[in-house]
Amino acid sequence: MVVDDTISQALNRIADNQEELNDTLKKILAHYNSVVPPMKEGADRSNKYGRIADAEEMRNNGQHN
């Protein structure tokens, strides 16, 4: 089967574009993986100390959980 040159060029451009998109997605994933875990750790730590402060405030006010 003979493939028309125009179709072949179009398929090659599509393949090249797909490779570029994959590279872009890999960069986005790397950024996500470098940013999100520290943000989650900070949020978890903040929530922990917030709960401790709330419990301490309740204890100082004579309230119970």
C-alpha positions as MATLAB code, in Angstrom:
seq = 'MVVDDTISQALNRIADNQEELNDTLKKILAHYNSVVPPMKEGADRSNKYGRIADAEEMRNNGQHN';
ca = [
       0.000    0.000    0.000;
       1.378    3.355   -0.990;
       0.818    6.167    1.500;
       0.192    9.595    0.062;
       3.019   12.024    0.947;
       0.577   14.559    2.405;
      -0.909   11.942    4.735;
       2.573   10.784    5.725;
       3.623   14.349    6.562;
       0.451   14.918    8.571;
       1.002   11.726   10.559;
       4.617   12.712   11.237;
       3.505   16.140   12.495;
       0.933   14.488   14.736;
       3.582   12.123   16.132;
       6.005   15.013   16.741;
       3.291   17.020   18.459;
       2.420   14.047   20.662;
       6.042   13.784   21.781;
       6.105   17.493   22.635;
       2.886   17.149   24.621;
       4.303   14.180   26.519;
       7.399   16.227   27.402;
       5.178   19.082   28.606;
       3.087   16.712   30.715;
       6.236   15.240   32.264;
       7.361   18.753   33.243;
       3.950   19.508   34.766;
       4.052   16.243   36.725;
       7.554   16.942   38.019;
       6.471   20.408   39.167;
       3.334   18.988   40.818;
       5.350   16.321   42.620;
       7.831   18.918   43.877;
       5.194   21.377   45.109;
       2.192   19.425   46.370;
       3.780   17.100   48.985;
       5.419   19.986   50.909;
       2.160   21.945   50.725;
       0.255   18.963   52.132;
       2.807   18.547   54.927;
       2.439   22.222   55.815;
      -1.352   21.995   55.801;
      -1.275   18.859   57.963;
       1.098   20.521   60.430;
      -1.070   23.642   60.541;
      -4.197   21.572   61.169;
      -2.462   19.642   63.943;
      -1.379   22.796   65.765;
      -4.773   24.358   65.176;
      -6.458   21.403   66.874;
      -3.985   21.618   69.763;
      -4.685   25.352   70.150;
      -8.449   24.754   70.047;
      -8.208   22.046   72.697;
      -6.047   24.269   74.881;
      -8.498   27.152   74.513;
     -11.416   24.897   75.424;
      -9.518   23.651   78.454;
      -8.723   27.223   79.544;
     -12.401   28.187   79.162;
     -13.549   25.188   81.154;
     -15.166   23.546   78.153;
     -14.806   19.851   77.407;
     -14.632   17.953   74.124;
];
